[in-house]
Amino acid sequence: MDKVSSDCPYPGCFFCVMKEGNPSKRRASILKFFRELPSQDDDGQVLPISGLWNTAMAHPNDQEFIDLGIFECMAALIWKGLKNRRWLAHDQNIYIPYYAAHIIGSYTMNMEEFADSAVHAGVIPPLVELLSGRLTWVEQRVAVRALGHLATYSSTFPALGSHGDILELSIQLAMSSLEIVYSHFYQYVDRRLSYHCDLLTRGMGGVEMESRKAEEWASQLQCWSLQLINCFAFKPEFLQTICKPEFLIKLPGMWGGLVNENSPAGIGLLRTICHHKLGRGPVASCTGIIEALCNIARSSDDWQYMAIDCLLWLLQDPSTCHKVIDKAVPALVDLAEISALGDHKKLGDTIVSVLQECIQSQGNGRNSLSNRTKEQIEELLNSRQRLKWEKSMPKEDLHIKQAAALVVKLEGNSLFSSGNISGAASKYSEALALCPMRSKKERVVLYSNRAQCYLLLQQPLFAISDATRALCLHNPLNRHAKSLWRRAQAYDMLGLAKESLLDAILFINECSQSNDPDLSLRQNKVPDYAERLVKKQMRAAWLFREAAIKHGGVHCEGDAGDMYGRETDDSEWETASESDIGNDGRDEMGDDDDDDSEWKNEDERKDKYDKPSIKGIVQDFYNC
């Protein structure tokens, strides 16, 4: 290629070519550059490749380079790096396969026609070689990203589906990615490859920054592997390969999406699997998955609706209902008061309908329910019937019931203050039986207070159930601070670190926005008891914890200290709701839409409860 600028040290410099003012000459020069670059052994090749990477990241929908052969060039460069280790080790060529795969991924993430061009250019075979680990985990990361984009399009998926290795390699990578990054990079600071460090930090950080970015990239490696597998899971013919017990059982624990906010994590893949009848059978037969789905369904994170969908589909399938119903019903009963969750409207009504069908199908001899499960469903159906009855009751009668419930609740508060925790719990149960179903604010408080009693009585499962019911009744959904804190403690008692972590962080977020003097943060300081719990669970839920234990980097040990905070914190009972009935309960007795009448306008309400993403919040606490 002819030299364009006399000041440029490299003949045919790509950056000089890009400055060419004549469009036809520019295109011809770029075309020649892409054709000749793979066969050249000159120094300085990484500079134009990194420049192309920057361009691809900034302008992924620009067609110019696609038409001029960039995919053919990148595929050839990857092959060259795989086959010619002498060239790969020369100068800075070690970076080239990484950038080449990244460029392919960037240009194929939005445009199906670009993906078609990439497949026709032969990018899949070299990307599969990188996926298999022929180089390092850094190249695996960008290869699985690029293949994941190609797999999302109907026109290009068949080309990937015909490569039998892709799915198997992706499954293995999803299961082993965290251990690979830990053992090949994170664990031994003095053995880290310099080009890995440079790629991770762009030369802008030391060991701490490298370690933090390694966690992020490990998360992406796992999440992008799951995304690729998810594309295969939409095709029934691949479900047998995916639905192996050793893989399925790990999916609920793949929470890398806490760091990678665009990923649905393992629960998203499980949802796709459960959408197919062929997938529901293996999921229902896999020990531990249903319990994990119930924990996620009760949680306040961004994947809650996915777990609920899985449980509902499993219950609606006659071939799997009997396997999961006894475990799934308690969680779904707790969630039946949800009105809407994201795009899911009237989700609580859907849950009730599915559980009612389970009762009816038992009568037809299709399923066998335990007595306890049957009682829970019938109790839920009775509460719905009670709600219908109350709609036809005179308001005066409802006000009397609410006043009676308040009296009993105050008796419960008094018993709690005197140390009679069991008696207090009984009083809150009595108050719930009296309290009108439409008095949601009061029922939130009663459930939350009873949850605290169960905590002190060392009954965390009951505490989780009551706290979840309070959070489902609360408006906005999942935003009742004290219930979040109580459930966080209950999860901690059961050793469920990730679930406890999510609730603890959301509790802190609610404190920062609350007007309640018992909760509001003074001088923007995180409450000590909450900070201690978050730190404990961050350690327990650390992305690399399992890998570190396996490789001797972490010892399983308890954390000393009181993780539950001051005794006075959780005994400061909510009595603010008493003011809700100062107007004879008219706010509570009105339509459901009137529950938030204390807000002056919708904008004020939105500003006060503008919920940040739980995944973003976690990143803020990653260095606790």
N, C-alpha and C positions, 0 to 999 in steps of 0.2 A: 504494500500500500504506500502511496506517495506521501511524503512528509508534507504536512499542511503548514506548520509553524516552525520557523527557524529557531525559536526560543525553546522548543520542546525537546527534552532529552531522549524521547522515545520515538523512533520512526513509526509513522502511521498511528500516532496516539489517538485513542478513541475520543478523548476530550477535545482534541483539536478538530477531529472529524465533526463533532457535534456543533462546532462553531461555524461550520461551512454555511455561507449565506445562500448559496444556490440550492434550492430544494432537490432538484434532480441529481446534482452531484453529491449532495448529502446522503440521499437514499442509496445511491450506488456505492458510496464509500462505506456506509454502515453495512450494507449487504456483503460487501467484500470482507469487511472486518469480521463479521460473524462466521463467514465461510472459512477464513484462514486462521482464526485464533486457535482452534483446537490443535492445529498442526505445528504451531510455533513453540519454540522453547526459549524465547527471550525472557529476560528478567522483567519484572514490573507488570506481569499479567494480572496480578490480583487487584491493581488499581482500577482498571476499567471494569472488572467484575464487581468490585465493591460499589463503583459508580452506578452500574446497572442495577445492583440491588437497591440502592437508594432511590433510583428512578422507579423501579417496580413497586417499592413500598409506598411511594408518594403518588404514583399515577398508575394503579393496577388495571385501569380500564382503557388505557391508551393503546391503540391497535398498531401503531407504527412498527414497533420492534417485533410484534407477532408476525406481521406480513413479511418481514425481512429475515426471518429465520432464527430468532433468538432461542426457540425451544430446541431446535436441532443442535445449536451451538452448545447450549447448557448440557444436553444429554451427552454430547461427545466429550465435554470436559469432565463430566462425572466418570464416564468410562475410562478416560485417560488417567484420572486419579486412582481408579481401582486397579488398573492393569500395569501402570508404570510407577512403581514406588520410588524409583530414582527421581523422576520428574516431580512427584508429589513432595519429596523431601527437599527439593531445591528452592532456594530463595523463600518466598512466602506462598508458594503454591499449595501448601497444606490447607489454606483457607478456601481455595477455589471450589471444591465439591460442596462445601457447606453453602457458600453464596449461590452456587448454581442451582441447588435444590430449593433454596429459599426463593430465588427468582421465579422458578417454575410454580411454586406454591402461591406466590403473590399474584401472578398474572392469571391464575386459574380459580381464584377464590370467589369471583363475582360473575364472570362471563362464561356461559356455557360454550359459546363458539371458540373462545380461547382454549378451553379445556379440550374441545375436539381437535384443535390444531396441535395441542401438546401431545395427545395420544397418537395422532398420525405422525408426529415427529419422533416417536419412539422413546418417550421419557419414562414409561412405566418400568421396563426392565432395569435400567440403572438405578431408579428409585427403590426398587425392590431389593437390589443388592445393598444399598445403604440401610434399608429397613432391617435387613438380616444381621446387621452389625459388622459388615466387612471393614468399616473404618471405626468410628467411635459413636458414643451415645449422642454427641452433639449433632452428627450427621443424621442419626436415626430420628432425632427430633424434627428436623426440617423435612425429612423424607416422608414421615408419617403425616405431617401437616399437608404436604402437597398431594399425597395419595388420598387423604381424606377429602380434599376439595374435589378431586377427580371423581371420587365415588359418589358425590352428592347429585350428579347429573344423570338423567336417564340415558342420555346418548353415550356417555363414557363409562358408566358402571359396568356394562358387559365386558369391556376390555380388562377391567380389574377382576371381575368375577371369574374370568377364564384363567387367571393366575392363582392356582390353588394355594400357593405359599403365602399370599398376602394376608388372608384371614388368620391362619395359624400363627404367623409371625406377629400379627397385631395382638392376638390374645396373649401370647407369651410376653410381649413387650408390656402390655397393660399390667400383667401380674408382677413383672420383675423390674419395671422401670425405676422405681424408687430405690431398690437395692442396687441397681446398676450405677445410678448417679452417686449414691452414697459411697459405694465401695471403690468406684473408679475416679471419683473427684472429691467429694465432700470430706471423706474420712482422713485422708492424708494430705495435709496442706503442702508439704514439701515435695510431693510427687505430682502435683497438678500440672497438666500440660499447659505450657505458656499460651498456646494459641486458644485453648479453651478459656483461660482467664481473660484474654484480650476480647474474645467474642462476648463473654458474659458481661464485662464491665466497660468495654470500649476504652480501656486504658484509664478509666476515671475512678478507680476504687482499689482498695487493698483487700486483705484477706476477708474481712467482715462483709464487704460488699459482694465479693465473689461467692461467699457462702449463702448470702441471702438470695442472690440471683440464681444460684444452683437449685435452691428449693423451688423457686418459681419455675425454672425450666424443667425440673423433674416433674412438677405438677402438670405442666403443659405436655410433656412427653406421655404421661399416663392419660391425660384428658383427651389429647388428640388421637391416641390409640383407641380409646373408647368411642370417639366420634366415628372413626373409620369402621370399627366393628358394628356400630349402630347402623351404618348404611347397609351392611350385609344382613343385619337382623331384620330389616324390612322384607327380605326375601325368604320365604318359608324354606326353600331348599338348603339354606345355610344354617338353619336353627339347630340341627343335630350337632353340627361342629361347635356351635357357640354354647349350647346348653349342656356343658359338662360340669358335674358337681363341683370339681376343684376350682372352676372359674366362677360359677354362679355364686358360690358361698362368699367369695371375696368382693363381689360387686357392691353390696350395701356399704362396705367400708371404704370404697374408693371415693374419698371426699376431696380429691385434689382441686375440685372446683372452688373451694374456699379461697384459693389463691388465684385460680384462673376463672374470672367472673363470668366468662361466656360459656362455660361448660356445665352440662346437666349432671356431670359425674356419673358414677355407676348406677345410681337410681334411674337416670334417664334411659340407660340401656335396658335396665330391668323393665321399665315401662313399655319399651318397644317390644321386648320379648313377650310380655304378658298380653300384649294386644293380639298376638296370634294364639290360636288354640294349641298349636304344636309346641309353643313355648310355655304355656301355663302349666302343663303337666310336670315337666322337670322342675320348674320353680316351686310348685306346691310340694314336691317330694324332697326338696333340698332342706335339710335340717338347719334351722337358724334363720332362714331368709324371712319367714313370715314375722318372726319376732322383731327382726331388724326393720322390716317395712312398717310395723306398728310404731316403733320408736320414731321413725322419720315422719310418719303420718301425723304424730302428735306434736312434732317440732314446729318451731316458728320460722323455719328457714325457707329459702326460695324453692326447695324441692318438695315441699309438703304435699302439694296437689298431685305430684307424680306417684308418691307412695299410696295416696288414697285411691287413685285410679287403679293401681295394681291390685289392691285389696278388693275393690269392687268388681273388677273383671274376674278375679279368682272365685269370688262368691257367686257370681252370675253363671259360671260354668258348672254344670252338674257334675262333670268329671273331676273337678278340683274342690268344689265347695266343701264337701265333707272332710277334706284333709286340712283345711285352713280355718274353718268357721269358729272353732273354739278359741283360737288365738286371735283372730281378726275382730270378732264382735266387740270385745271390751274397748278396743281402741276406737272403733267406728261409733260406738254408743257415746263415747266421750266427745266425739267430733260432730254429733248430729245437730248441734245448735249453730253450726257455721251457716251463714246466709249466703255469702259469696266469697270465693277465693280466686283472685285473679280473674281470668276469663270464665271461670266456672260459676255460673249463676245458680242459686238455689241448691247449692251442693248438699246442704243438710237434708233437704227434701229427697234428694237422690239417694242419700245414705239410708234414710228411713224406708224408702220404697224397696231397696235391695234387701234390707234386713226383713222386711215384711214378707217378701217373696221367699226368703229362706224358711220362715215359719210355715208358710203355706205349702212349700215343697215338701216339708217334713210330713205334713198331713197326707201328701200323696205318696209317701214312702220313698221319696228320692234321696233324702238325706237324713242323717241321724244326729240330733242335737243333744248335747248334755243338758241336764236340768238347769245348771247355772246359766248356760248360754241362752236357753229358752227364757229364763226369768229375766235376764238383762234386756232381751229384745222386747218382751212383753211390757216391761217397765217403761221402756222408751215409747212404745206405742200408746201406752196409757197416758204418758205425759203429753203426747200430741193430742190425745182425745180430751185431756183436761184443758188444754189450751183452747180447743173448740168450745168446750162448755163455758169457759170463762168469758168468751166473746159475747155470749148471750146473757151473762149475769149483770144485774144492776151495778152501776159504778159504786154505789154506796156499799154494797156487799164486798166488792173488791177492796175498797179502802179499809174496811174492817179487817179483812184477811191480812192486808199489808201491815196494818197497825199491830195486829196480833203477832205477826212474824217479827216485827221490830222489837216487841217486848221480849219475845223468846230469845232473839239474838243478843239483846243486852244482858239477859241472864247468862247466856253463854260467855259473853265477854267477862262478866263478873267471875264466873267459875274459872275461866282461864287465868285471870289475874290472881286468883287465890291458889292456883296450882293444880286445880282439878281438871286436867287436860281431857281425860276421857269423858267427864261430865260435860265439858264445853263442846266437845265434838257431837255428843248426843243432842245438845240443845241446838246446834247449828243444823243438824239433820231435821229436827223438829221444825225449825224455822223454815227450812227449804220446803217441807211438806205444806206449810201454811202459805208461803209467799206466792203471790200470783205469778204465773209463768211469764207474763208480759212485763213484770217488774225486773227487767234484766239487770239494771245497775245494782239493785239490792241482792239479786241472786249471785252476781259476780263476787260481791263481798262475802256472802255466806260460803260459797264454794272455796274462796281463797282462804278465809279464816279456818275452815275445816281442814284444808290442806296443811296449814301450819300445825294444827293439832296432830294430824297423822305423822308429820315430820318428827315431832317431839315424842310420839308414841312408837317411833322407829318402824313405821309402816310406809315406806317410800312409794310402793306401787299405788296405794290409795291416794297418797299426796299428789302423785303425778296425774292421776285420773281427775281429781278435783281441780287442780291448777289448770289442767287442759280445758276442762269445762268452763272455768272462769274466763280463760283467754278466748274461747270460742264465742262466749256471750258478749264479751266486751266490744265496745265500738269506739275506736277501730279494732279490728280483729287482731289478736295476738299482741296487744299493746298494754296490757295491765301489768304495771311494774312489779307489784308485790307478788303476783302469781308467777311471773317470770323468775323472780328470785327464789321463791319457794320450790318451783320445779327444778331449777338449777341445782339446789341443794339435794333434792330427792334423787336426781340423776347421779349426782356425785356419790351418794350412799350406795348406789348400784354399780358404781365403777364405769358409768357411761360418760366418758370424758368429753367427747365431741358434742353430745347433746347438752351436757351441762355448760360447756363453753359457750355455745350459741345463746342459750338463755341468759347466762351471766352477762354477756356483752350487750344483748338487747336490754337487759335491766339497766345497765350503766347508761345506755343511750336514752332510755326513758327518764332516768333520774336527771339527766342533763337538760331535759325539756319540761320537767314537771314543776307545777306551782305548789305541790304538796310540800310543806316544810319538813316532813319526815323523810322525804326522798330527794329533794333538790340538792344538787351539788353546790357546796359552798366554795367560792373562789375557784370554780372549775376543777375541783379536786375529786378524783375517783374515790368512792368510799373504800376505806382500807380493807374491809371484809370482802368486798367485791373484787378488789384488785388481787387479793391473795388467792381467791378462787380462780380467777382468770389465769393467773400465773401458773397455778397448779395444773389446770386443765390444758394450758398451752404446752406444758411439758409432756403431759400424758398423751395429748393428741398430736404431738409433733409429727410432721410428715415423714421423717426418717426414723421414727422411734423403733419400729419393728426391725428395720434393716440394721439400725445401730445395735440393738440387743443381739441380733444374730451375729454381728461381727465384733462384738465385745466393746462397743463404744458407749453403751448405756447399761447400767445395772438397774434392775427393777427394785425400787425402794419407795417407801412411803414418804409422805411429806408431813413434817411436824407442824404443829400449830393448829389453831382453831380456824377451820375454813368456813364456818357458818356465821362468823361475825359476832357482834355483841348480842348478848341475850336480849337487851332492850330493843334491838332493831326490829325483830320480828314479832315482838309482843305489843308493838305500837299499833293497835287495832284500828282499822278503818272505821271511823264514825262519821266521816263527811257525808256518807250516803243518807244519814238521818235528815240532813237538810233537804234532800230530794223530796221528802214527804211533807215539808213545811207548808206546801200549798195543797195539802190533802192528796198528794200523789198524782196530781193531774198530768204532770209530764210523763209519769210512768204508765198511766192508764190510757194515754192517747195512742195514736198509730205508731208503728215501728219507726217511721221516719222522724218522729218527734223525740227520739231518745237523746239526740244531741242538741236539744233546743237551747242549752245554755250558751252555745256558740253564737256570736253576734251575726256572723255571716260565713258562708262556705269558704271564702278565701282565708279567713282567720283560722278556721279549723284545719284547712289544708296546710297552712304554714306551720301550725303547731305540731302536726303529726306527719310531716313529710318524711317518710321512713327511708333512711339510707339503706343501700344494699347490705345484707348481712356479710356478704363476701368482702365488700369494701371495708366494713368495720373490722373484720378479722385482720386485715392487713395492717390496720393502725395499731393493733395489739401484738403484732408478730415479734416485736422485740421486748415484750414485757419480761 
